[in-house]
Amino acid sequence: MAQIFPRSANSFAKVSIVLAGLAAAAILATAYRLDRGHFITDVGVAPDQPVPFSHKHHVTDDGIDCRYCHTSVETSAVAGLPPTETCMSCHSQIWNNASMLEPVRASYQTGRSLAWTRVHDLPDFVYFNHSIHINKGIGCSTCHGRVDLMPLTYKVNSLYMNWCVSCHREPERWVRPRDQVFNMAWEPPPDQMELGKKLVAEYKIQKLVDCWTCHR
């Protein structure tokens, strides 16, 4: 019987298999990069807001504490957004004619809340409690980054599940003294692991990685 395929077909088949494997790997790697890219996670992207609020100006320049606006962050699951009255407590006196603050004045006069665009927006199936993390010694900047240096607020971390779980597995890497939670400039000391293990025991921090911890 005559040979159907030439001898070169064996080499061609081997090369084709290798190329197919490389193509599959490239597709998976590209998909992974796309899934982690800023166009999916919005990391580093400052969304449009009704007012170009600058944390850098209010926190770094004016020295306003996080809790002045986010009043419920220590006691509630949500950090809370300030009512317009909080803004107007200052801006009825200063920059009270600035055009960029017209939406704030309109909100105050009409009683309609400003429609802020959420920067850190977890899915509805994820439960997160700010007060627990604050009272266990997790600083604002650990999750939100150096917001005090942001002229416009953007997300620093993806908030993907593996990012959250990495902290839950090793909280000693991130926990800080409670009196430093709102210190945006705090940096882990050289002996962070030793300090962290001490604080984990003192604050009774559990390494919660069960599904129901966040998915309720």
Backbone as a printed PyTorch tensor [residue, N CA C, xyz], in Angstrom:
tensor([[[  0.8390,  -1.1980,   0.0000],
         [  0.0000,   0.0000,   0.0000],
         [  0.8780,   1.2530,   0.0000]],

        [[  0.5210,   2.1810,  -0.8370],
         [  1.3260,   3.4020,  -0.9530],
         [  1.1980,   4.2560,   0.3060]],

        [[  2.3070,   4.9060,   0.6750],
         [  2.3060,   5.7870,   1.8400],
         [  1.4670,   7.0320,   1.5570]],

        [[  0.4900,   7.2860,   2.4670],
         [ -0.4330,   8.4010,   2.2520],
         [  0.2410,   9.7380,   2.5660]],

        [[  0.9240,   9.8100,   3.7110],
         [  1.5470,  11.0670,   4.1440],
         [  3.0500,  11.0200,   3.9300]],

        [[  3.6370,  12.1020,   3.5450],
         [  5.1080,  12.1280,   3.3970],
         [  5.7720,  12.0790,   4.7700]],

        [[  7.0560,  11.7460,   4.7870],
         [  7.7810,  11.6440,   6.0490],
         [  7.7670,  12.9790,   6.8160]],

        [[  7.7240,  14.0700,   6.0930],
         [  7.7420,  15.3900,   6.7430],
         [  6.4690,  15.6530,   7.5590]],

        [[  5.4280,  14.8270,   7.3350],
         [  4.1760,  15.0210,   8.0710],
         [  4.3730,  14.8140,   9.5630]],

        [[  5.2690,  13.9040,   9.9480],
         [  5.5270,  13.6660,  11.3730],
         [  6.1030,  14.9220,  12.0290]],

        [[  7.0810,  15.5240,  11.3800],
         [  7.6770,  16.7540,  11.9130],
         [  6.6510,  17.8820,  11.9430]],

        [[  5.8500,  17.9590,  10.8890],
         [  4.8200,  18.9970,  10.8270],
         [  3.8210,  18.8340,  11.9650]],

        [[  3.4450,  17.5740,  12.2390],
         [  2.4780,  17.3060,  13.3210],
         [  3.0550,  17.7160,  14.6830]],

        [[  4.3300,  17.3790,  14.9060],
         [  4.9610,  17.7320,  16.1880],
         [  5.0320,  19.2460,  16.3680]],

        [[  5.4400,  19.9360,  15.2890],
         [  5.5290,  21.4000,  15.3540],
         [  4.1500,  22.0080,  15.5790]],

        [[  3.1280,  21.4290,  14.9240],
         [  1.7630,  21.9380,  15.0720],
         [  1.2770,  21.7950,  16.5080]],

        [[  1.5890,  20.6520,  17.1250],
         [  1.1810,  20.4210,  18.5160],
         [  1.8500,  21.4250,  19.4450]],

        [[  3.1490,  21.6570,  19.2290],
         [  3.8790,  22.6270,  20.0520],
         [  3.3010,  24.0240,  19.8750]],

        [[  3.0520,  24.4110,  18.6210],
         [  2.4980,  25.7390,  18.3450],
         [  1.1050,  25.8900,  18.9490]],

        [[  0.3020,  24.8330,  18.8870],
         [ -1.0390,  24.8820,  19.4720],
         [ -0.9510,  25.0620,  20.9840]],

        [[  0.0010,  24.3670,  21.6050],
         [  0.1920,  24.5180,  23.0510],
         [  0.6250,  25.9250,  23.4180]],

        [[  1.5730,  26.4690,  22.6120],
         [  2.0360,  27.8370,  22.8750],
         [  0.9110,  28.8510,  22.6720]],

        [[  0.0870,  28.6240,  21.6440],
         [ -1.0270,  29.5330,  21.3790],
         [ -2.0390,  29.4950,  22.5250]],

        [[ -2.3260,  28.2900,  23.0380],
         [ -3.2580,  28.1630,  24.1650],
         [ -2.7100,  28.8700,  25.4020]],

        [[ -1.3950,  28.6810,  25.6430],
         [ -0.7680,  29.3490,  26.7900],
         [ -0.8150,  30.8580,  26.6310]],

        [[ -0.5720,  31.3410,  25.4180],
         [ -0.5990,  32.7910,  25.1560],
         [ -1.9970,  33.3520,  25.3650]],

        [[ -3.0070,  32.6030,  24.9250],
         [ -4.3900,  33.0520,  25.1050],
         [ -4.7420,  33.1240,  26.5850]],

        [[ -4.3470,  32.0900,  27.3460],
         [ -4.6250,  32.0890,  28.7880],
         [ -3.8990,  33.2370,  29.4860]],

        [[ -2.6300,  33.4660,  29.1080],
         [ -1.8670,  34.5550,  29.7220],
         [ -2.4770,  35.9070,  29.3930]],

        [[ -2.9260,  36.0730,  28.1510],
         [ -3.5590,  37.3290,  27.7510],
         [ -4.8650,  37.5430,  28.5020]],

        [[ -5.6550,  36.4710,  28.6240],
         [ -6.9240,  36.5660,  29.3580],
         [ -6.6740,  36.9370,  30.8170]],

        [[ -5.6210,  36.3380,  31.3980],
         [ -5.2860,  36.6480,  32.7920],
         [ -4.8940,  38.1110,  32.9420]],

        [[ -4.0660,  38.6140,  32.0110],
         [ -3.6430,  40.0160,  32.0700],
         [ -4.8320,  40.9510,  31.8760]],

        [[ -5.7290,  40.5690,  30.9590],
         [ -6.9070,  41.3970,  30.7270],
         [ -7.7860,  41.4480,  31.9650]],

        [[ -7.9270,  40.3020,  32.6360],
         [ -8.7730,  40.2350,  33.8250],
         [ -8.1960,  41.0640,  34.9580]],

        [[ -6.8630,  41.2180,  34.9680],
         [ -6.2010,  42.0030,  36.0200],
         [ -5.9180,  43.4270,  35.5720]],

        [[ -6.2570,  43.7820,  34.3580],
         [ -5.9570,  45.1000,  33.8270],
         [ -6.8740,  46.1720,  34.3770]],

        [[ -6.4430,  47.4210,  34.2690],
         [ -7.2020,  48.5260,  34.8390],
         [ -8.5490,  48.7150,  34.1590]],

        [[ -8.6680,  48.2530,  32.8960],
         [ -9.9360,  48.4040,  32.1920],
         [-10.9910,  47.4520,  32.7250]],

        [[-10.5820,  46.4480,  33.5110],
         [-11.5240,  45.5360,  34.1700],
         [-11.6470,  45.8840,  35.6520]],

        [[-10.5130,  46.0870,  36.3170],
         [-10.5210,  46.3230,  37.7610],
         [-10.7360,  47.7850,  38.1320]],

        [[-10.4930,  48.6990,  37.1770],
         [-10.5550,  50.1440,  37.4230],
         [ -9.4610,  50.6330,  38.3680]],

        [[ -8.4480,  49.8110,  38.6090],
         [ -7.3320,  50.2350,  39.4520],
         [ -6.5990,  51.3830,  38.7680]],

        [[ -6.3940,  52.4670,  39.4990],
         [ -5.6880,  53.6160,  38.9700],
         [ -6.5390,  54.5470,  38.1320]],

        [[ -7.8260,  54.2450,  38.0270],
         [ -8.7260,  55.0660,  37.2060],
         [ -9.6430,  55.8800,  38.1210]],

        [[ -9.5670,  57.1860,  38.0310],
         [-10.4310,  58.0620,  38.8320],
         [-11.7310,  58.3060,  38.0680]],

        [[-12.8620,  57.8320,  38.5740],
         [-14.1280,  58.0200,  37.8530],
         [-14.6010,  59.4670,  37.9170]],

        [[-15.4420,  59.8220,  36.9850],
         [-16.0370,  61.1580,  36.9960],
         [-16.9560,  61.3000,  38.2100]],

        [[-16.8920,  62.4480,  38.8520],
         [-17.7100,  62.7260,  40.0280],
         [-18.4690,  64.0330,  39.8100]],

        [[-19.5670,  64.2220,  40.5320],
         [-20.3150,  65.4770,  40.3880],
         [-19.5020,  66.6980,  40.8300]],

        [[-18.5370,  66.4560,  41.7350],
         [-17.6360,  67.5130,  42.1960],
         [-16.2270,  66.9220,  42.2250]],

        [[-15.2180,  67.6040,  41.6860],
         [-13.8560,  67.0630,  41.6960],
         [-13.2160,  67.1650,  43.0800]],

        [[-13.7080,  66.3240,  43.9890],
         [-13.2560,  66.3770,  45.3840],
         [-11.8160,  65.8800,  45.4980]],

        [[-10.9780,  66.6550,  46.1790],
         [ -9.5750,  66.3060,  46.3550],
         [ -9.3060,  65.9130,  47.8060]],

        [[ -9.0220,  64.6290,  48.0190],
         [ -8.6060,  64.2000,  49.3560],
         [ -7.2670,  64.8460,  49.7330]],

        [[ -6.3990,  64.9860,  48.7370],
         [ -5.0930,  65.5920,  49.0180],
         [ -5.2610,  66.9860,  49.6150]],

        [[ -6.1310,  67.7750,  49.0430],
         [ -6.3350,  69.1350,  49.5460],
         [ -6.9410,  69.1130,  50.9460]],

        [[ -7.9760,  68.3140,  51.1320],
         [ -8.6960,  68.3320,  52.4050],
         [ -7.9280,  67.6430,  53.5270]],

        [[ -7.2400,  66.5400,  53.1930],
         [ -6.5470,  65.7730,  54.2380],
         [ -5.1270,  66.2900,  54.4610]],

        [[ -4.3430,  66.3370,  53.3920],
         [ -2.9340,  66.7300,  53.5390],
         [ -2.7740,  68.2280,  53.7550]],

        [[ -3.4490,  69.0260,  52.9250],
         [ -3.2760,  70.4750,  53.0140],
         [ -4.0170,  71.0770,  54.2060]],

        [[ -5.2760,  70.6270,  54.4090],
         [ -6.0980,  71.2260,  55.4640],
         [ -6.1050,  70.4290,  56.7660]],

        [[ -5.5710,  69.2000,  56.7440],
         [ -5.4600,  68.4140,  57.9690],
         [ -6.7630,  67.8540,  58.4980]],

        [[ -7.7390,  67.6200,  57.6280],
         [ -9.0250,  67.0720,  58.0690],
         [ -8.9040,  65.5670,  58.2490]],

        [[ -9.3250,  65.0880,  59.4070],
         [ -9.2720,  63.6560,  59.7230],
         [-10.3200,  62.8880,  58.9160]],

        [[-10.0000,  61.6320,  58.5730],
         [-10.9220,  60.7810,  57.8090],
         [-12.3130,  60.7530,  58.4440]],

        [[-12.3360,  60.6880,  59.7880],
         [-13.6030,  60.4920,  60.4960],
         [-14.4880,  61.7330,  60.5150]],

        [[-13.9680,  62.8590,  60.0980],
         [-14.8050,  64.0520,  60.0370],
         [-15.8950,  63.8830,  58.9820]],

        [[-15.5330,  63.2120,  57.8850],
         [-16.5140,  62.9610,  56.8170],
         [-17.0740,  61.5400,  56.8840]],

        [[-16.2010,  60.5810,  57.1520],
         [-16.6380,  59.1830,  57.2180],
         [-16.9330,  58.8410,  58.6820]],

        [[-18.0400,  59.3520,  59.1470],
         [-18.3240,  59.3590,  60.5880],
         [-18.6130,  57.9850,  61.1760]],

        [[-19.0750,  57.0520,  60.3530],
         [-19.5040,  55.7490,  60.8920],
         [-18.4730,  54.6510,  60.6820]],

        [[-17.2860,  54.9970,  60.2210],
         [-16.3140,  53.9750,  59.8530],
         [-15.8720,  53.1220,  61.0380]],

        [[-15.9230,  53.6510,  62.2550],
         [-15.4810,  52.8990,  63.4290],
         [-16.5950,  52.0720,  64.0660]],

        [[-17.8290,  52.3300,  63.6750],
         [-18.9500,  51.7000,  64.3680],
         [-19.9210,  50.9750,  63.4440]],

        [[-19.7140,  51.0790,  62.1380],
         [-20.6870,  50.5350,  61.1960],
         [-19.9890,  49.7420,  60.1040]],

        [[-20.7890,  48.9210,  59.4110],
         [-20.2450,  48.1620,  58.2810],
         [-19.8050,  49.0870,  57.1570]],

        [[-20.4510,  50.2410,  57.0360],
         [-20.1190,  51.1830,  55.9650],
         [-19.3790,  52.3890,  56.5430]],

        [[-18.4710,  52.9380,  55.7350],
         [-17.7130,  54.1030,  56.1960],
         [-18.5850,  55.3400,  56.2420]],

        [[-19.5820,  55.3910,  55.3530],
         [-20.4870,  56.5310,  55.3230],
         [-19.9680,  57.6580,  54.4500]],

        [[-20.8830,  58.3140,  53.7670],
         [-20.5600,  59.5100,  52.9940],
         [-21.1060,  60.7250,  53.7310]],

        [[-20.3820,  61.8240,  53.7110],
         [-20.8510,  62.9900,  54.4700],
         [-22.0940,  63.6000,  53.8300]],

        [[-23.0530,  64.0250,  54.6300],
         [-24.1810,  64.7750,  54.0760],
         [-23.6900,  66.1260,  53.5750]],

        [[-24.4710,  66.7380,  52.7130],
         [-24.0760,  68.0240,  52.1460],
         [-23.8540,  69.0700,  53.2350]],

        [[-24.5820,  68.9240,  54.3510],
         [-24.4120,  69.8780,  55.4540],
         [-22.9790,  69.8850,  55.9650]],

        [[-22.3190,  68.7310,  55.9260],
         [-20.9200,  68.6600,  56.3710],
         [-20.0320,  69.4980,  55.4530]],

        [[-20.2580,  69.3790,  54.1500],
         [-19.4830,  70.1770,  53.1910],
         [-19.7310,  71.6700,  53.4120]],

        [[-21.0000,  72.0070,  53.6110],
         [-21.3630,  73.4120,  53.7280],
         [-20.9540,  74.0250,  55.0590]],

        [[-20.5980,  73.1920,  56.0260],
         [-20.1240,  73.7510,  57.2940],
         [-18.8700,  74.5930,  57.0710]],

        [[-18.1060,  74.2390,  56.0330],
         [-16.9430,  75.0520,  55.6530],
         [-17.2530,  75.9350,  54.4500]],

        [[-17.8940,  75.3380,  53.4500],
         [-18.0240,  76.0320,  52.1700],
         [-19.1620,  77.0500,  52.1210]],

        [[-19.8450,  77.2240,  53.2190],
         [-20.7320,  78.3850,  53.2910],
         [-19.9220,  79.6340,  53.6200]],

        [[-18.6640,  79.4100,  54.0710],
         [-17.7910,  80.5180,  54.4470],
         [-16.6270,  80.6980,  53.4710]],

        [[-16.0810,  79.6050,  52.9870],
         [-14.9290,  79.6900,  52.0950],
         [-15.2730,  79.0580,  50.7450]],

        [[-14.7530,  79.6300,  49.6670],
         [-15.0320,  79.1630,  48.3050],
         [-16.5340,  79.0610,  48.0730]],

        [[-17.2700,  79.9580,  48.7010],
         [-18.7320,  79.8570,  48.6300],
         [-19.3080,  80.3320,  47.2910]],

        [[-18.4560,  80.8670,  46.4210],
         [-18.9290,  81.2660,  45.0860],
         [-18.2190,  80.4820,  43.9730]],

        [[-17.4460,  79.4870,  44.3470],
         [-16.6940,  78.7240,  43.3430],
         [-17.6470,  77.9520,  42.4450]],

        [[-17.4390,  78.0350,  41.1490],
         [-18.3460,  77.3840,  40.2000],
         [-18.3230,  75.8640,  40.3470]],

        [[-17.1520,  75.2910,  40.6820],
         [-17.0760,  73.8410,  40.8020],
         [-17.9070,  73.3180,  41.9750]],

        [[-18.2350,  74.2020,  42.9210],
         [-19.0170,  73.7840,  44.0780],
         [-20.5110,  74.0610,  43.9190]],

        [[-20.9120,  74.4560,  42.7260],
         [-22.3370,  74.7090,  42.4920],
         [-23.2000,  73.4780,  42.7740]],

        [[-22.7630,  72.2490,  42.3870],
         [-23.5680,  71.0710,  42.7300],
         [-23.7580,  70.8930,  44.2360]],

        [[-22.7550,  71.2830,  45.0190],
         [-22.8700,  71.1790,  46.4770],
         [-23.9090,  72.1730,  46.9960]],

        [[-23.8570,  73.3980,  46.4940],
         [-24.8270,  74.4040,  46.9260],
         [-26.2440,  74.0160,  46.4950]],

        [[-26.3590,  73.4700,  45.2780],
         [-27.6790,  73.0490,  44.7940],
         [-28.2200,  71.9100,  45.6420]],

        [[-27.3480,  70.9800,  46.0310],
         [-27.7620,  69.8710,  46.8860],
         [-28.2430,  70.3700,  48.2410]],

        [[-27.5350,  71.3380,  48.7700],
         [-27.9020,  71.8960,  50.0770],
         [-29.2490,  72.6270,  50.0100]],

        [[-29.4790,  73.3340,  48.9140],
         [-30.7170,  74.1140,  48.7800],
         [-31.9320,  73.2350,  48.4810]],

        [[-31.7180,  72.1650,  47.7070],
         [-32.8410,  71.3110,  47.3040],
         [-33.0560,  70.1150,  48.2120]],

        [[-32.0220,  69.7590,  48.9820],
         [-32.1290,  68.5760,  49.8360],
         [-31.8690,  67.2730,  49.1090]],

        [[-31.4680,  67.3500,  47.8410],
         [-31.1450,  66.1410,  47.0770],
         [-29.6660,  65.8010,  47.2670]],

        [[-29.4060,  64.5640,  47.6030],
         [-28.0220,  64.1340,  47.8320],
         [-27.2190,  64.1710,  46.5370]],

        [[-25.9370,  64.4390,  46.6670],
         [-25.0420,  64.3740,  45.5180],
         [-24.9000,  62.9170,  45.0630]],

        [[-24.9130,  62.7080,  43.7710],
         [-24.8260,  61.3490,  43.2160],
         [-23.3600,  60.9880,  42.9700]],

        [[-22.6550,  60.6380,  44.0430],
         [-21.2500,  60.2670,  43.9190],
         [-21.1250,  58.9200,  43.2140]],

        [[-20.0740,  58.7470,  42.4630],
         [-19.7620,  57.4630,  41.8340],
         [-18.8750,  56.6730,  42.7800]],

        [[-19.3060,  55.4710,  43.1360],
         [-18.5220,  54.6550,  44.0660],
         [-17.1870,  54.2710,  43.4370]],

        [[-16.1260,  54.4190,  44.2050],
         [-14.7940,  54.0230,  43.7550],
         [-14.5270,  52.5760,  44.1550]],

        [[-14.8570,  52.2340,  45.3930],
         [-14.7020,  50.8670,  45.8830],
         [-16.0960,  50.2550,  46.0000]],

        [[-16.4870,  49.5110,  44.9870],
         [-17.8490,  48.9890,  44.9010],
         [-17.8100,  47.4650,  44.8610]],

        [[-18.0140,  46.8450,  46.0150],
         [-18.0040,  45.3900,  46.0800],
         [-19.3140,  44.8200,  45.5340]],

        [[-19.2780,  43.6040,  44.9900],
         [-20.5220,  42.9710,  44.5340],
         [-21.4880,  42.7710,  45.6990]],

        [[-22.7700,  42.6380,  45.3720],
         [-23.7890,  42.4690,  46.4070],
         [-23.6120,  41.1800,  47.1970]],

        [[-22.9310,  40.1890,  46.6150],
         [-22.7670,  38.9070,  47.3120],
         [-21.5560,  38.8970,  48.2410]],

        [[-20.9030,  40.0350,  48.3890],
         [-19.7400,  40.1340,  49.2800],
         [-20.0870,  41.0020,  50.4800]],

        [[-19.8360,  40.4810,  51.6680],
         [-20.0730,  41.2330,  52.9040],
         [-18.7430,  41.7620,  53.4180]],

        [[-18.7140,  43.0540,  53.6720],
         [-17.5050,  43.6780,  54.2350],
         [-17.9240,  44.6420,  55.3210]],

        [[-17.2400,  44.5710,  56.4480],
         [-17.5590,  45.4360,  57.5800],
         [-16.3550,  46.3090,  57.9150]],

        [[-16.5010,  47.6290,  57.7170],
         [-15.4010,  48.5450,  58.0010],
         [-15.0090,  48.5270,  59.4760]],

        [[-15.9940,  48.5610,  60.3510],
         [-15.6960,  48.7120,  61.7780],
         [-14.8600,  47.5620,  62.3190]],

        [[-15.1300,  46.3410,  61.8480],
         [-14.3560,  45.1900,  62.3160],
         [-12.8850,  45.3720,  61.9530]],

        [[-12.6270,  45.7390,  60.7160],
         [-11.2430,  45.8910,  60.2650],
         [-10.5420,  47.0430,  60.9740]],

        [[-11.2490,  48.1560,  61.1480],
         [-10.6680,  49.3060,  61.8430],
         [-10.3040,  48.9470,  63.2690]],

        [[-11.2210,  48.2830,  63.9660],
         [-10.9960,  47.9560,  65.3730],
         [-10.0220,  46.7970,  65.5840]],

        [[ -9.6950,  46.0930,  64.5090],
         [ -8.6890,  45.0390,  64.5910],
         [ -7.3120,  45.5360,  64.1540]],

        [[ -7.2040,  46.8400,  63.8590],
         [ -5.8960,  47.4050,  63.5570],
         [ -5.4970,  47.3840,  62.0940]],

        [[ -6.4830,  47.3740,  61.2010],
         [ -6.1800,  47.4560,  59.7710],
         [ -6.3700,  48.8990,  59.3350]],

        [[ -5.3210,  49.5140,  58.8380],
         [ -5.3510,  50.9310,  58.5030],
         [ -6.0860,  51.2240,  57.2030]],

        [[ -6.5560,  52.4430,  57.0990],
         [ -7.2630,  52.8820,  55.8820],
         [ -6.4030,  52.6750,  54.6370]],

        [[ -5.1290,  53.0460,  54.7390],
         [ -4.2580,  53.0070,  53.5650],
         [ -3.9320,  51.5890,  53.1230]],

        [[ -4.1170,  50.5930,  53.9960],
         [ -3.8530,  49.2080,  53.6140],
         [ -4.7220,  48.7950,  52.4440]],

        [[ -5.9810,  49.2060,  52.4840],
         [ -6.9040,  48.8570,  51.4010],
         [ -7.0570,  49.9780,  50.3800]],

        [[ -7.1000,  51.2130,  50.8620],
         [ -7.4170,  52.3340,  49.9820],
         [ -6.1920,  53.0500,  49.4250]],

        [[ -4.9950,  52.6800,  49.9010],
         [ -3.8050,  53.3640,  49.4300],
         [ -3.6860,  54.7530,  50.0460]],

        [[ -2.7550,  55.5320,  49.5390],
         [ -2.5130,  56.8690,  50.0740],
         [ -3.5500,  57.8470,  49.5180]],

        [[ -4.7690,  57.7040,  49.9860],
         [ -5.8540,  58.5820,  49.5490],
         [ -5.5160,  60.0410,  49.8580]],

        [[ -4.7610,  60.2530,  50.9320],
         [ -4.4160,  61.6110,  51.3320],
         [ -3.5220,  62.3160,  50.3190]],

        [[ -3.0060,  61.5720,  49.3430],
         [ -2.1450,  62.1620,  48.3150],
         [ -2.8420,  62.2110,  46.9530]],

        [[ -4.1260,  61.8540,  46.9310],
         [ -4.8550,  61.7800,  45.6580],
         [ -5.6510,  63.0580,  45.3920]],

        [[ -5.3130,  63.7980,  44.3430],
         [ -6.1560,  64.9420,  43.9640],
         [ -7.5490,  64.4800,  43.5570]],

        [[ -7.6300,  63.3330,  42.8700],
         [ -8.8990,  62.6860,  42.5480],
         [ -8.7980,  61.2380,  43.0190]],

        [[ -9.8550,  60.7400,  43.6110],
         [ -9.7930,  59.4290,  44.2440],
         [ -9.8990,  58.3010,  43.2230]],

        [[ -9.0180,  57.3260,  43.3630],
         [ -9.0490,  56.1430,  42.5100],
         [ -8.7330,  54.9090,  43.3370]],

        [[ -9.0110,  53.7540,  42.7710],
         [ -8.7940,  52.4870,  43.4630],
         [ -7.3460,  52.0510,  43.2910]],

        [[ -6.7420,  51.5940,  44.3890],
         [ -5.3480,  51.1570,  44.3680],
         [ -5.2540,  49.6420,  44.2680]],

        [[ -6.1740,  48.9400,  44.9020],
         [ -6.1780,  47.4790,  44.8950],
         [ -7.4170,  46.9520,  44.1670]],

        [[ -7.2770,  45.7730,  43.5870],
         [ -8.3650,  45.2160,  42.7820],
         [ -9.5770,  44.8260,  43.6150]],

        [[ -9.3610,  44.4970,  44.8800],
         [-10.3910,  43.9660,  45.7760],
         [-10.8660,  42.5870,  45.3240]],

        [[-10.0720,  41.9230,  44.5000],
         [-10.3930,  40.5470,  44.1330],
         [-10.2870,  39.6500,  45.3640]],

        [[-10.9640,  38.5100,  45.3110],
         [-11.0260,  37.6320,  46.4680],
         [ -9.6330,  37.1700,  46.9100]],

        [[ -8.7590,  36.8320,  45.9600],
         [ -7.4280,  36.3580,  46.3530],
         [ -6.6390,  37.4350,  47.0740]],

        [[ -6.9090,  38.7110,  46.7540],
         [ -6.2290,  39.8060,  47.4490],
         [ -6.7040,  39.8890,  48.8990]],

        [[ -8.0030,  39.7740,  49.0960],
         [ -8.5540,  39.8030,  50.4610],
         [ -8.0730,  38.6020,  51.2710]],

        [[ -8.1270,  37.4200,  50.6610],
         [ -7.7670,  36.1860,  51.3690],
         [ -6.2940,  36.1940,  51.7680]],

        [[ -5.4380,  36.8090,  50.9560],
         [ -4.0100,  36.8520,  51.2920],
         [ -3.7890,  37.5700,  52.6170]],

        [[ -4.6060,  38.5840,  52.9000],
         [ -4.5120,  39.2970,  54.1770],
         [ -5.1140,  38.4600,  55.2990]],

        [[ -6.2230,  37.8070,  55.0370],
         [ -6.8600,  36.9760,  56.0520],
         [ -5.9750,  35.8070,  56.4630]],

        [[ -5.1570,  35.3270,  55.5510],
         [ -4.2700,  34.2100,  55.8600],
         [ -3.0900,  34.6620,  56.7200]],

        [[ -2.6050,  35.8760,  56.4720],
         [ -1.4390,  36.3840,  57.2000],
         [ -1.7020,  37.8070,  57.6950]],

        [[ -2.6330,  37.9830,  58.6140],
         [ -2.9350,  39.3400,  59.0920],
         [ -1.7610,  40.0210,  59.7810]],

        [[ -0.8080,  39.2230,  60.2780],
         [  0.3460,  39.8130,  60.9570],
         [  1.1800,  40.6900,  60.0220]],

        [[  1.0600,  40.4820,  58.7270],
         [  1.8040,  41.3020,  57.7780],
         [  1.2200,  42.7130,  57.6550]],

        [[ -0.0500,  42.8900,  58.0250],
         [ -0.7380,  44.1400,  57.7380],
         [ -1.2570,  44.8670,  58.9740]],

        [[ -1.4680,  44.1440,  60.0500],
         [ -2.0360,  44.7800,  61.2390],
         [ -1.0770,  45.8170,  61.8070]],

        [[ -1.6300,  46.8860,  62.3440],
         [ -0.8240,  47.9520,  62.9340],
         [ -1.4430,  48.3500,  64.2710]],

        [[ -0.7410,  49.0990,  65.1050],
         [ -1.3400,  49.5730,  66.3590],
         [ -2.6060,  50.3710,  66.0740]],

        [[ -3.5970,  50.2270,  66.9300],
         [ -4.8860,  50.8920,  66.6960],
         [ -4.7480,  52.4060,  66.6090]],

        [[ -3.7840,  52.9710,  67.3420],
         [ -3.6450,  54.4270,  67.2960],
         [ -2.9920,  54.9200,  66.0040]],

        [[ -2.6430,  53.9750,  65.1160],
         [ -2.0510,  54.3370,  63.8280],
         [ -2.9680,  54.0120,  62.6470]],

        [[ -4.1830,  53.5480,  62.9430],
         [ -5.0970,  53.1310,  61.8810],
         [ -5.3930,  54.2680,  60.9090]],

        [[ -5.5660,  55.4840,  61.4290],
         [ -5.9240,  56.6200,  60.5810],
         [ -4.7100,  57.4460,  60.1610]],

        [[ -3.5280,  56.9440,  60.4640],
         [ -2.3010,  57.5990,  60.0290],
         [ -1.9590,  57.0870,  58.6320]],

        [[ -2.2640,  57.8870,  57.6320],
         [ -2.0910,  57.4460,  56.2510],
         [ -0.6290,  57.2380,  55.8770]],

        [[  0.2730,  57.8960,  56.5960],
         [  1.6950,  57.8080,  56.2620],
         [  2.4080,  56.6740,  56.9940]],

        [[  1.6690,  55.9060,  57.8060],
         [  2.2970,  54.8350,  58.5840],
         [  2.8960,  53.7780,  57.6700]],

        [[  4.1000,  53.3470,  57.9940],
         [  4.7690,  52.2980,  57.2450],
         [  5.1310,  51.1570,  58.1840]],

        [[  5.0210,  49.9080,  57.7320],
         [  5.4010,  48.7730,  58.5890],
         [  6.8580,  48.8900,  59.0110]],

        [[  7.1590,  48.6670,  60.2760],
         [  8.5520,  48.7360,  60.7460],
         [  9.3320,  47.5080,  60.2920]],

        [[ 10.6530,  47.5240,  60.4380],
         [ 11.4620,  46.3640,  60.0340],
         [ 11.0470,  45.0740,  60.7420]],

        [[ 10.5550,  45.2050,  61.9820],
         [ 10.1480,  44.0150,  62.7350],
         [  8.6360,  43.8020,  62.6620]],

        [[  8.0370,  44.1130,  61.5020],
         [  6.5810,  44.0380,  61.3590],
         [  6.0340,  42.6560,  61.7010]],

        [[  6.6960,  41.5950,  61.2850],
         [  6.1720,  40.2590,  61.5530],
         [  6.1180,  39.9790,  63.0500]],

        [[  7.1460,  40.4110,  63.7660],
         [  7.1540,  40.2260,  65.2210],
         [  6.0710,  41.0760,  65.8770]],

        [[  5.9780,  42.3400,  65.4570],
         [  4.9410,  43.2280,  65.9730],
         [  3.5660,  42.7000,  65.6010]],

        [[  3.4240,  42.2520,  64.3430],
         [  2.1430,  41.7660,  63.8630],
         [  1.6360,  40.5790,  64.6420]],

        [[  2.5140,  39.6280,  64.9450],
         [  2.1050,  38.4450,  65.7090],
         [  1.6560,  38.8330,  67.1150]],

        [[  2.3230,  39.8190,  67.6820],
         [  1.9380,  40.3100,  69.0090],
         [  0.5530,  40.9630,  68.9540]],

        [[  0.3200,  41.7810,  67.9180],
         [ -0.9610,  42.4740,  67.8000],
         [ -2.0910,  41.5090,  67.4470]],

        [[ -1.7840,  40.5010,  66.6350],
         [ -2.7940,  39.4890,  66.2960],
         [ -3.2930,  38.8090,  67.5610]],

        [[ -2.3770,  38.4900,  68.4650],
         [ -2.7680,  37.8690,  69.7280],
         [ -3.5010,  38.8600,  70.6250]],

        [[ -2.9950,  40.1010,  70.7020],
         [ -3.5990,  41.1150,  71.5800],
         [ -4.9920,  41.5020,  71.1130]],

        [[ -5.1890,  41.6360,  69.8070],
         [ -6.4850,  42.0520,  69.2680],
         [ -7.4120,  40.8750,  68.9880]],

        [[ -6.8940,  39.6490,  69.2840],
         [ -7.6920,  38.4260,  69.0760],
         [ -8.1790,  38.3130,  67.6280]],

        [[ -7.2540,  38.4880,  66.7140],
         [ -7.5670,  38.4080,  65.2850],
         [ -7.5730,  36.9440,  64.8530]],

        [[ -8.6540,  36.5530,  64.2000],
         [ -8.7720,  35.2030,  63.6820],
         [ -8.4290,  35.1790,  62.1940]],

        [[ -7.8220,  34.1010,  61.7580],
         [ -7.4850,  33.9560,  60.3430],
         [ -8.6750,  33.3180,  59.6280]],

        [[ -9.6510,  34.1610,  59.3250],
         [-10.9060,  33.6930,  58.7630],
         [-10.8080,  33.5660,  57.2440]],

        [[-10.8490,  32.3310,  56.7450],
         [-10.8050,  32.1050,  55.3060],
         [-11.9640,  31.2400,  54.8330]],

        [[-12.9390,  30.9860,  55.7370],
         [-14.1260,  30.2400,  55.3140],
         [-14.9660,  31.0860,  54.3610]],

        [[-15.6390,  30.4250,  53.4520],
         [-16.4540,  31.1270,  52.4510],
         [-17.4950,  32.0440,  53.1090]],

        [[-18.1340,  31.5150,  54.1660],
         [-19.2510,  32.2580,  54.7650],
         [-18.7970,  33.5260,  55.5040]],

        [[-17.4890,  33.6930,  55.7040],
         [-17.0090,  34.9160,  56.3450],
         [-17.3910,  36.1480,  55.5200]],

        [[-17.2780,  36.0290,  54.2180],
         [-17.5790,  37.1600,  53.3320],
         [-18.8180,  36.9500,  52.4630]],

        [[-19.1520,  35.7000,  52.2130],
         [-20.3200,  35.4040,  51.3610],
         [-21.4610,  34.8910,  52.2310]],

        [[-22.3820,  35.8180,  52.5460],
         [-23.4710,  35.4650,  53.4640],
         [-24.8190,  35.5500,  52.7740]]])
